[in-house]
């Protein structure tokens, strides 16, 4: 006769074995259909626990993190599910080698590349610096920049203490190419180090400066030949044996576009019908519009000869 307790125990054992076999079969099927795989991701590297008065350098933007998980979990997983960071808690000013930590909620982190990073921590400082304007291009030939009016004329620059020590200047570029009339532009100020390199690792407040530029007329000086002009004819029996302009060059000034093209100056015509003997005639200089000269007149020395007396002797 079979014991009733033994029969119940056998039934429960059979049921347990069925569940166990089912679980094993399920795990086998899942391992075949959704196996454990590894995959590498480029993940942003975050700095944590950095003191507010400090600033960190040389931290790479991204690191490579290799993780392990099921194929389904890794298939369409966003990179944000993996978190990589360096813990900067209690680090002082100077150079440090810090391990990179990574977390992955859907599986395991296999490897982080690079495993550590060499970084530099510095004190964050700010200072007030004057802003200057730097000209780009050339204005109209007849004009020059008279002044730049900057609003504000000073800005606050903030960054690492060592970087602020390397600062050379803050400037705004102003393009004046071909201009002659005053104008106003809004420009972004730029920081330049003593080695001439742009300093993009500092912040400037305000981020924009208003520049009002005014121009003034240029004046150019040159020495120009003087050309005598005659009108009419000498009385009968006279001829000019010599004619000298004194001085034969005059210093003039005016707009560069005019002076550059001015090769000689003309004089008011000398009326020859009134000349009867050797004489010096003061003659007015004819100046183009906008041109000034160091004198208003020149002298023309004329030597004449009586040809009728020669004919009589013959």
C-alpha positions, 0 to 999 in steps of 0.5 A: 500500500502506497503511503499518501504522504509519499504520493503527495510528495512525488506530485509536488516534486514532479511539479517543481521539476516541470517548472525548473525545466520550463525556466531552463528552456525559457533561459535557453530560448532567450539566450539564443534569441536575445543573447548578452552582447557588448557595445561601445559608445562615445559618451559626454564626460561630466565634471562633478563636485567642482567648487564654484570658485574653481575652473577645470581644464583638459577635460575631454568632451567625450570618452569611450564606454564599452558596456555589456547587456542584452541585444534588445537592451543595447539595440536602440538605447540612447547614449544618455543611458550611460553616464560618465563623470570625473569626481573633482571633490576636494581637489585643490589648484594644480594638476591632477590625474583623476579616474573616469567613472561610468554607470550603466543601468541596463547592464554592466560597464566593461571598459572606459577609454581612457580610464583616467584623465590628466586635468588642471584646476585653477581659481576662477577670477574676473577683472575689468578691462578697457576695450579698444577698436581695431580697424579693418580695411581702409576708408575712402581715400579722402578720409581718415578715422577721427574717433571710435566711441565705444559703449561700454568702454570697459568690460568684465572678463572672467576665467582662470587666474592663469589665463587672465594673467596671459591676457593682452587686450580686449578689442572689437573689430570695426570694418571701415572699408570704403567708408566716409560717413560716420556709422554705428555697429554692434560688435562682439568683443574678442580677447587676445593673449600675449602670444597673439592667440584668441582666448576662447576659454574666458567669458566677456560681459557684456557680450556686445559693444556698440561702436560709433565711428566718425571720420575726418577729411584728409589733406595731402601736400605736394609740390607742383610745376607751374605752367605759364599761359600767354594771350595775344601778341607783342606789339610789332617789332618786339619778340620774347627772348626769355620767359622765366616763372619764379618760382616754377614750383608751388606747394599745394594741399588738398584731398588726396584724390585731387592732389594725386592727379594734379601734375601742374598748375596753370596761371592766368594768361599774361596779356602780351599786347601790353608788354613793351619792354623787359618786365616782371609780371605778377600772375595769379595761380588758378587752383582747382576746387578744394586745393590750397597753395602756399602762395597766390601768385608767381612772377613771370620775368619777360625779356623782350627784344626790338627786332625793328632796330635790327631790320633798320641796321640791315 
